Amino acid sequence: MHFKLAKGVFRIRYLDIIMNLENVRLFVKAAETLNISKAGHDLGLAPAVASARLAKLEKQLGCDLLRRSTRRVRLSMAGAEFLPYARELLVQEQAARAALGVDTPEASGTIRFTAPSGFSKMYIAPLLAEFLEAHPKVKLEIQLSDRVYELIDGSFDLALRNSTLADSSLKARKLADDSRILCAAPNYLDRHGVPQEPVDLKEHTLIGFQSHLARRLKAKDGRTGLFDPQLADCRLIINDGQAQKIATVCGAGISFNSLWSIHSELREGSLVRVLPEFEIDDQSVLWLVYPKSNVLTAKVRVFMDYLIERIGKAPAWEQA
């Protein structure tokens, strides 16, 4: 591992540094306080032990990090150049421990979270009181919208997304599958008949979601088809999933909806699956995403773990 600096290259044996992160932590303290004895005291070390550990780190790096005199301590040029890298090592250590749930501090602080409105109202909002009671030092700021916000530009810690992840600056954990199926109200099917094959959809009234774009259909046995509003009677396009569901229940036509959104209506009979062997073939998944550049803090990790435990482990819409 090499750090390229103005005065040359620090050649660091990676395992030695990882095994001696406490020495790096001591150096950062000493650099911030310009007092080796105080830095050692803050970390529970005697002055002589602190000096010996800093000397060992300097020997590993092959340079002096601190200039010492009887009256004062100051950073050397090499020490000033190494300091940001030393801090980054400690940040990465914290991130690794947080990811594993090891020695992490109590979750605290504000989580800025953005998620689709319909899903959040049905599944996340009812859980918030319990989560906040379990984590009294955490605050939540939640932005609900079907619009996809930029996490970094919007300063969000976490987002729920239900589309494919093309952004390489994001990391993600899967919450649940997002099966999307065709459905209609019984009174619509009574009036217009029940499609038997995808090709029959061109004779029906279809409700477009956000656009006239065609959606590929696929059955488990490999058969395919299209849900194509442009080839059918499509007089209604809606950009809100909940409004689309309501219009479908009221008999406006055939639409495709996420199973999580309509499973109750299917049970009650106010909606019926159309072409039940087929689903929208977009491999949609509900993802919890966060910026790759962010350290996975305790507050974000416990919120993700909570949502996965309460929602994702046994999704209500997949239960019989």
C-alpha positions in Angstrom: 0.0 0.0 0.0 1.5 3.4 -1.0 0.7 6.9 -0.1 2.0 9.3 -2.7 3.0 12.5 -1.0 4.9 15.7 -1.8 8.1 14.4 -0.1 8.0 10.9 -1.5 6.2 7.6 -1.0 5.3 6.0 2.3 5.7 2.2 1.9 3.3 0.7 4.4 3.0 -2.9 5.2 -0.8 -3.2 5.2 -1.1 -6.0 7.8 1.2 -4.3 10.2 -0.9 -1.1 10.0 -4.2 -3.0 10.3 -2.8 -4.9 13.3 -1.7 -1.6 14.9 -4.6 0.7 14.3 -4.4 1.8 18.0 -1.0 3.3 17.1 -2.6 5.1 14.2 -5.4 6.3 16.6 -2.8 7.5 19.0 -1.0 9.5 16.2 -4.2 11.2 15.2 -4.9 12.2 18.8 -1.3 13.5 19.2 -1.5 15.4 16.0 -4.8 17.0 17.1 -3.6 17.9 20.6 0.1 18.4 19.9 0.6 16.7 23.3 1.8 13.1 23.4 1.1 12.7 27.1 -2.4 14.0 26.8 -3.1 11.9 23.7 -1.9 8.8 25.6 -3.9 9.7 28.7 -7.1 10.0 26.5 -6.5 6.5 25.3 -5.5 5.0 28.7 -1.8 4.9 28.1 1.1 6.0 30.2 3.4 8.7 28.6 6.3 6.3 28.1 4.0 3.7 26.5 2.5 6.4 24.2 6.0 7.6 23.1 7.1 4.0 22.4 4.0 3.3 20.3 4.5 6.4 18.2 8.1 5.5 17.7 7.1 2.1 16.5 4.6 3.6 14.0 7.3 6.0 12.7 9.7 3.1 12.2 7.1 1.2 10.2 6.5 4.2 8.0 10.2 5.0 7.7 9.9 8.7 8.7 9.3 11.0 11.6 5.6 12.0 12.0 6.1 14.4 15.0 8.9 16.8 15.8 9.6 16.7 19.6 11.5 19.1 21.8 11.6 19.7 25.5 9.0 22.5 25.2 6.7 21.5 22.4 5.5 18.9 19.9 4.6 19.7 16.3 3.7 17.8 13.1 6.5 17.2 10.7 5.8 17.8 7.0 5.5 14.0 6.5 3.1 13.8 9.5 0.9 16.5 8.1 0.7 14.7 4.8 0.0 11.3 6.5 -2.7 12.7 8.8 -5.6 12.5 6.4 -4.7 9.0 5.4 -4.5 8.0 9.1 -8.0 9.5 9.7 -9.3 7.6 6.7 -8.0 4.3 8.1 -9.9 4.9 11.3 -13.1 5.8 9.3 -12.8 2.6 7.4 -12.3 0.6 10.6 -15.5 2.1 11.9 -17.4 1.3 8.7 -16.2 -2.3 8.8 -17.2 -2.7 12.4 -20.6 -1.2 11.7 -21.2 -3.5 8.8 -20.5 -6.5 11.0 -22.4 -5.0 14.0 -19.2 -5.3 16.1 -18.5 -2.8 18.9 -20.7 -0.2 17.3 -21.9 2.8 19.3 -25.5 3.2 20.2 -27.5 4.4 17.2 -28.1 8.2 17.4 -28.6 11.2 15.2 -31.0 12.0 12.3 -31.7 9.7 9.4 -32.8 11.3 6.2 -34.9 8.7 4.3 -36.7 8.9 1.0 -39.2 6.3 -0.2 -42.2 5.8 -2.5 -45.3 7.2 -0.9 -47.7 4.2 -1.4 -45.4 1.6 -0.1 -44.4 3.7 2.9 -47.9 4.5 3.9 -48.9 0.8 3.9 -45.8 -0.8 5.3 -43.3 1.6 6.8 -45.4 4.3 8.6 -47.1 1.8 10.9 -43.7 0.6 12.2 -42.2 4.0 12.9 -43.5 4.4 16.5 -42.0 1.0 17.5 -38.7 1.8 15.9 -38.4 5.2 17.5 -39.3 3.7 20.9 -36.5 1.1 20.5 -34.0 3.8 19.5 -34.6 6.9 21.6 -31.6 8.8 20.3 -32.6 8.5 16.6 -34.6 11.0 14.7 -36.2 10.4 11.3 -36.8 12.9 8.5 -38.8 11.1 5.8 -39.5 12.4 2.3 -42.3 10.4 0.6 -42.6 10.6 -3.2 -42.7 8.4 -6.2 -40.1 10.7 -7.7 -36.6 9.2 -7.5 -34.4 11.7 -5.6 -30.6 11.9 -5.9 -29.3 10.7 -2.6 -26.0 12.6 -2.6 -27.5 15.9 -3.9 -30.4 15.6 -1.5 -28.2 14.7 1.4 -30.2 11.5 2.1 -28.7 8.7 4.2 -31.0 6.0 2.8 -33.6 5.5 0.2 -36.1 2.8 -0.8 -36.1 2.1 -4.6 -38.1 -0.3 -6.7 -36.2 -0.1 -9.9 -33.0 -1.6 -11.3 -29.9 0.0 -9.8 -27.8 1.6 -12.6 -26.0 4.1 -10.3 -22.5 2.8 -9.5 -22.2 5.3 -6.7 -24.8 3.5 -4.6 -24.7 0.4 -2.4 -27.9 -1.6 -1.7 -29.5 -4.3 0.4 -32.5 -6.2 -0.8 -35.7 -5.7 1.1 -38.0 -7.9 -0.9 -39.1 -9.0 -4.4 -41.5 -6.7 -6.2 -43.8 -8.9 -8.4 -46.0 -6.9 -10.7 -49.1 -8.5 -12.1 -52.2 -7.7 -14.3 -55.5 -7.1 -12.6 -59.0 -5.8 -13.2 -62.3 -5.3 -11.3 -64.9 -8.1 -11.6 -67.4 -5.7 -13.0 -65.0 -4.7 -15.8 -64.4 -8.3 -16.7 -68.2 -9.0 -16.6 -68.7 -6.2 -19.2 -65.7 -6.9 -21.5 -64.8 -10.5 -21.0 -61.7 -12.2 -19.6 -58.5 -12.3 -21.7 -57.1 -15.8 -22.2 -53.8 -14.9 -23.8 -51.6 -11.8 -23.9 -52.7 -11.1 -27.5 -56.3 -10.6 -26.3 -55.2 -7.5 -24.4 -55.4 -5.4 -27.6 -59.2 -5.8 -27.4 -59.4 -4.3 -23.9 -59.1 -1.0 -22.2 -55.6 -0.7 -20.6 -54.6 1.7 -17.9 -51.0 3.1 -18.6 -48.7 3.7 -15.7 -46.7 6.9 -16.2 -46.5 6.4 -20.0 -47.7 4.4 -23.1 -44.6 2.3 -22.9 -45.1 -1.4 -23.5 -44.2 -3.9 -20.7 -42.9 -7.4 -21.4 -44.9 -10.3 -19.9 -43.4 -13.6 -19.0 -44.9 -16.9 -17.7 -43.1 -19.5 -15.6 -43.3 -21.9 -18.6 -41.4 -19.5 -20.8 -44.3 -18.0 -22.7 -44.1 -14.3 -23.4 -46.3 -11.4 -24.4 -46.8 -7.7 -24.1 -48.9 -5.3 -22.0 -48.9 -2.5 -24.7 -51.3 0.4 -24.1 -50.5 1.8 -27.6 -52.0 -1.3 -29.3 -55.1 -1.2 -27.1 -57.7 1.3 -26.0 -55.8 3.4 -23.5 -57.5 6.6 -22.5 -56.0 6.8 -19.0 -52.4 7.2 -17.9 -51.6 7.7 -14.2 -48.3 8.4 -12.6 -49.3 7.4 -9.0 -49.7 3.7 -8.1 -52.3 4.2 -5.4 -54.5 6.3 -7.8 -54.1 3.7 -10.5 -55.2 0.9 -8.1 -58.3 2.9 -7.1 -59.2 3.5 -10.8 -58.8 -0.2 -11.5 -61.0 -1.2 -8.6 -63.6 1.2 -9.9 -63.7 -0.6 -13.3 -61.6 1.8 -15.5 -59.7 -1.1 -17.2 -56.9 -3.6 -16.9 -53.7 -2.4 -15.2 -50.5 -3.8 -13.8 -49.7 -3.3 -10.1 -47.2 -4.4 -7.6 -48.4 -7.4 -5.6 -47.6 -5.6 -2.4 -50.1 -2.8 -3.4 -53.1 -5.0 -4.3 -52.8 -8.3 -2.3 -55.6 -7.2 0.1 -57.9 -6.3 -2.8 -57.2 -9.7 -4.4 -58.2 -11.5 -1.2 -61.3 -9.4 -0.8 -62.3 -9.9 -4.4 -62.5 -6.2 -5.4 -59.7 -7.1 -7.9 -59.0 -10.2 -9.9 -55.8 -11.3 -11.5 -55.8 -11.2 -15.3 -53.6 -13.7 -17.2 -52.6 -15.2 -13.8 -49.7 -17.2 -15.4 -48.0 -14.0 -16.4 -46.1 -11.2 -14.6 -44.4 -8.1 -15.8 -40.9 -9.1 -16.7 -38.8 -6.2 -15.3 -37.1 -8.1 -12.5 -38.2 -5.4 -10.1 -36.8 -5.6 -6.5 -37.3 -3.4 -3.5 -33.9 -2.1 -2.6 -32.6 -0.1 0.4 -29.8 2.0 -1.0 -27.3 4.4 0.4 -24.3 6.3 -1.0 -21.2 4.2 -1.5 -19.1 7.1 -0.2 -20.9 7.1 3.2 -19.7 5.2 6.2 -22.5 2.8 7.2 -23.3 4.4 10.5 -25.0 2.6 13.4 -28.2 4.7 12.9 -28.6 3.7 9.2 -27.6 0.1 9.9 -30.2 -0.5 12.6 -32.9 1.1 10.5 -32.1 -1.1 7.5 -32.0 -4.2 9.8 -35.3 -3.3 11.3 -37.1 -2.8 8.0 -35.6 -6.1 6.6 -36.6 -7.9 9.8 -40.2 -6.5 10.0 -41.0 -6.3 6.3 -38.6 -8.3 4.2 -38.2 -11.6 6.1 -41.8 -12.6 5.5 -43.5 -10.0 3.2 -47.2 -9.7 3.9 -48.1 -9.8 0.2 -46.5 -13.2 -0.2 -48.5 -14.9 2.6 -51.4 -17.1 1.7 
